[in-house]
Amino acid sequence: MGRPRILLISANTETAPAPVYPLALAHLAGAAAEANWEAVQFDANVDGLEALPDAVSRTRADLMAVS
C-alpha cells in the first residue's frame, strides 16, 4: 500500500484583474508532503472546472479539499 493521496482543488476561476496563484494549496501540499501524503493540485484557472471530474477519477484520492 502506498502513501495516502490528497487532491487539493482551487475552484477559483476569477481572472480579473489578473489570475491568482493558489498559494494556500502550495502551503497545504508542503504540509501534506511533510506528513508523508502525496498531494495532487488542481487549479481551475489552468485546467478549467470542466476538467475536474476527470481529475477526481484519475487521481483516486483518499481525501479531497476545495478552496
C-alpha positions in Angstrom: 0.0 0.0 0.0 1.4 3.4 -1.0 1.2 6.7 0.7 -2.3 8.3 1.2 -3.2 10.8 -1.5 -4.9 14.1 -1.2 -6.4 16.1 -4.1 -6.2 19.9 -3.5 -8.6 21.8 -5.6 -8.6 25.5 -6.3 -12.1 26.3 -7.7 -11.4 29.9 -8.3 -12.0 30.9 -11.9 -11.7 34.7 -11.5 -9.2 36.2 -13.8 -9.9 40.0 -13.4 -7.9 42.0 -13.0 -5.4 39.1 -13.1 -5.5 35.3 -12.3 -4.2 34.5 -8.8 -1.9 31.6 -8.0 -3.5 29.3 -5.3 -0.9 29.9 -2.6 -2.9 28.1 0.1 -2.8 24.9 -2.0 1.0 25.2 -2.3 1.3 25.5 1.5 -1.1 22.6 2.1 0.8 20.5 -0.4 4.0 21.1 1.5 2.4 20.2 4.8 0.9 17.0 3.3 4.4 16.0 2.0 5.8 16.5 5.5 3.1 14.2 6.8 4.0 11.6 4.1 1.0 12.2 2.0 1.1 12.5 -1.8 -0.5 15.8 -2.8 -2.0 16.5 -6.2 -3.1 20.0 -7.1 -5.9 21.0 -9.4 -6.2 24.7 -10.5 -9.4 25.5 -12.2 -7.8 28.6 -13.7 -5.3 26.4 -15.5 -7.4 23.3 -16.4 -11.0 24.7 -16.2 -13.7 23.4 -14.0 -14.9 21.1 -16.7 -11.7 19.0 -16.3 -12.4 18.5 -12.5 -14.4 15.2 -12.8 -11.6 13.6 -14.8 -9.0 14.8 -12.3 -11.0 13.4 -9.4 -11.3 9.9 -11.1 -7.7 9.9 -12.4 -6.2 10.9 -9.0 -8.1 8.3 -6.9 -7.5 10.4 -3.9 -8.2 9.3 -0.3 -9.1 12.8 0.6 -10.1 16.0 -1.3 -10.0 19.6 -0.2 -11.6 22.5 -2.0 -10.5 26.1 -1.7 
